[in-house]
């Protein structure tokens, strides 16, 4: 379900004491008063920093992010605490987020200027998504959900230790404090969860009490005589729904050792995300190094898409592309990864410029995410979408960087031929039957070869996948008259200039074709694409050009396969499995594959989602979007069609 369109905040700075929100007839906390309120109400009210001391993870949920004062105060307290938790997760919801310019103005006199400046620098485009923003080397993670709390709260997948119930006054923003909203909190509350609220309104207190919180009034601050604090203490402990396996890890014991099969974009991203959480990761690949198969092209694009319905494809690719830009920007700037995060042009084949602009306005997507260029510069004169945060990157550089992360051991030339599950976890065997490694969990990121390894196991309905051959073409940098291409171009094919000056164009799309040789006709096809995109008229002997052949794995619905592998041994009639989240799974066995032609776009965010799934961290995707990516979706689809569709 889409959270858009989004309406940014209207903020009036004419009042000297505090920025005002004219749409709500209220003001935002500001300056030192905002910091004091955050410290005395939300931190002290949740017994922080004491409660996070010595813990590996602590999760906070704020219901009204506003201008970010509570987050800044919490991060400052975390930085100053010698006994702080290893990783702090801060989930925040905001229906009307401020523009970057307003955020700068609001924090001009901040008592935490360094932290405020970093928040401003990392402030995302205002799209209706769950934005993943890292601070302190990834040890503090802000999951910023931009959307109406009515839409967002049911979509969050997390176990929350402390609630910051903040927002404008109930009489001015009643939707925020609706009793139905408050009844969502127990679903998210971890055992012993606490809350603090800068209000003592009786209706709000009644709603929280009905939701299972024991409440107290304590002395207030900043002109508020009393505030409310509480602890989650339901009279009856709700049983976990049978069949809802995997949301917070689907293994009986904590996962400490993980084996990842495949060292391409998917596998390298998963390995890095798991190692960052402190797990011991060993990566196996049959080739002699990373990114030697599907991820072996010298360059690849990343960008989102726009669609009138803003359905799962558009939402997923937008969120993934925004996250990839955040990941790549410092890596490209430092020279660690060859590439560019400076924009991408994507030609529009169906819509006229006026219709494109109408679509953009209907979706309310901001110009720092997407623009319409009627005069695009494409050779055929068509309009184009411009993605300011799009670009290109070298898959080999990116994979190599991820796999050099501490906690990862890469085993190249190791061909995993079989999996075996036992009391000690999973064993990986080679062709001789020798055990290569034992691990608590296995993640299969080896494209179509994953199905071969899973063949002996019951995995529910078949996965509708196909291998698609693609050939790329490389033109030498010294070829006269090559177009400069300040940004990559895409439109049923692509063209980009690599860092060494060579021009990469392609790619063919040939399902079911297993021919591995370079073909003259495919070079000619790619050159025709280049000419169509750029107007280049130069002559070249296509038969002498370099290039590469690879195979991408693609699902019928063009979405990746992500999550714990379904267990087909459970009869469909015994459980309600018409939704992916209810499908039983093989303990400790995961998959991330079928990234198709969008590996760079999808790898980083998909890996973060899978790593959170394995470890029980808050999920960086809404539940409905995770359903759309979940590998168990095919089993659920089959159940809805009838029992004969499920193996």
Secondary structure, DSSP 4 states (H G I P E B T S, - for coil): ----S--PPP-B--SSSS-EETTTTEE---HHHHHHHIIIIIIHHTTTTGGGTT-SEEEEEES--TTSHHHHHHHHHHHH-TT--SEEEEEEEESSPPPHHHHHHHTTT-TTHHHHHHHHHTPPP--SSEEEEEEGGGTEEEEEEES-HHHHGGG----EEEEEE--S-TTT-GGGG-HHHHTTHHHHEEEEEEEEES---HHHHHHHHHTTEEEEEEE--TT-SEEEEEEE--SSPPPPPTT--BTTBS-SS---EEEEE--SHHHHHHHHHHHHTT-EEEEEESSSSSS-STT-SS-EEE-----TT--HHHHHHHHHHHHHHHHHHHHHHTTSS-EE-S-EEEE-SS--HHHHHHHHHHHT--TTT-EEESS---TT---EEEETT-EEE-HHHHHHHHHTSTTEEEEET----EEEEETTEEEEE-TTS-EEEEESEEEE-STTHHHHHHTTS--SSPP-EEEEEEEEEEE-TTSTT----SSEEESSSEEEE-TTS-EEEE---EET----S--HHHHHHHHHHHHHHH-------GGG-EEEEEEEEEETTS--EEEEEE-TTS-GGGS--SSGGGS-EEEEEEEEE--TT-HHHHHHHHHHHHHHHHHTPPPSS-HHHHHHHBTTHHHHHHHHH-GGG--
